[in-house]
């Protein structure tokens, strides 16, 4: 299949007393396309997240990546050094679940204003910090398909304060795929088991993928932990998951 030509733009979304910056990519050809929200790692909406957003658009979606640290660190993006990790973690700790959900809904609402976007169900994909946020965002009524990549802490805590994110599993509205590396030291296997069991308990359509030899961040080709084999398989699973948005 010929790869779609896409257009990209950075938009500003008004949210109370702040403008949420978001990177948007969409097919250039006129048409009706499903919308997908892309959720960043702790490194901001950097080159990797923009590339993922573009990659999704080339598959036939309108994809938007809101800057989740906009309130405390507008314009923040970084690489993957130890110092970058510490800075990113600091900003992540300054966020809270209610504001993040509001920003994601704001992004969905913006997609709904676009003539080329289908209005009957949206996708969500997130990585690392964004993987945790994606699991939470799956409770939003508009979200019909969620891909959560190596979201640490889903079983043990939430973003900000409150009960662990896993306690919201019963509220998930659509299908959820979760991706983990077996060698990921930040997400013990028993926590992955808990997530799988909770999704099963509440009969949420789901699939939990565990990749042998893969570490945290295995999907990101900018990181030392990049695992081409696991990343390639995960991408095929994501494409299959999001196909339901077109049906």
C-alpha positions, 0 to 999 in steps of 0.5 A: 500500500502506498504510504499516505501523504500527511499534513502536520500543524501545532495547534493551541487549545484553550483550557481555562487559564492555559493554552494546551499545545498539541501536535496534529497530523492528518492525511492530506487527501480529503476523506473521513478518518478516525481520530487518535490521541497520542500521549507522551512519555515523560520527555514531552512531545519530542521528536519521537512522539511527533514521529509516532503521531505522523506514523499513525496519520499515515495509516489513515487517522487524524492524530493529536498529541497534547502537551501533558506538561503544559501547565508547569513546563510549556514547550518542554521536550527532551532527550533520554539522558539521566538528567532528562529522566529526572527532569521529566519525572519531576514534571510528571509528578506535578500533574494530576489525573483530573487535569490530564483527563480534561486535556485529553477530552479537550483534544478529542473535542478539537478533533470533533470540530474537524470536518475530516474526523469521524465522530463515533469513537476515538483511539488513544495510545500512550507510552511510559507516563503516557501509557499509565495516562492512557489506561486512565483515559480509557474510561472516557466515553469517547475512547473506544480503543486504547493502546497502553505501552509500559505504563508503570504504577497502574496497579499501585498508584494514580497520577496525583493523588487518589486510589490506584488507576487500576481501581477504575478498570470497571469504567473502561468503555472500549477495548484495551491492549497493554504492552509490557517488556518482561525485562522491564524493571519498573513494572514487576510481572505480578503487577502485569498479572494484576492488570490482566486479572482486573481486565478479565474480572470486569470483562473488558475486551483486552489483550495483554502482550508481554515481550521476552527480552524487552525492557522499558521503552522498547518501542522508542527507537531513540532509546538504548532499550529499543527492541526492534522485534518487540516494537514491530509486533506491537505496532502490528497489534496497534494497527489491528486494534485501531481498525475497529475505529473504522468499522 
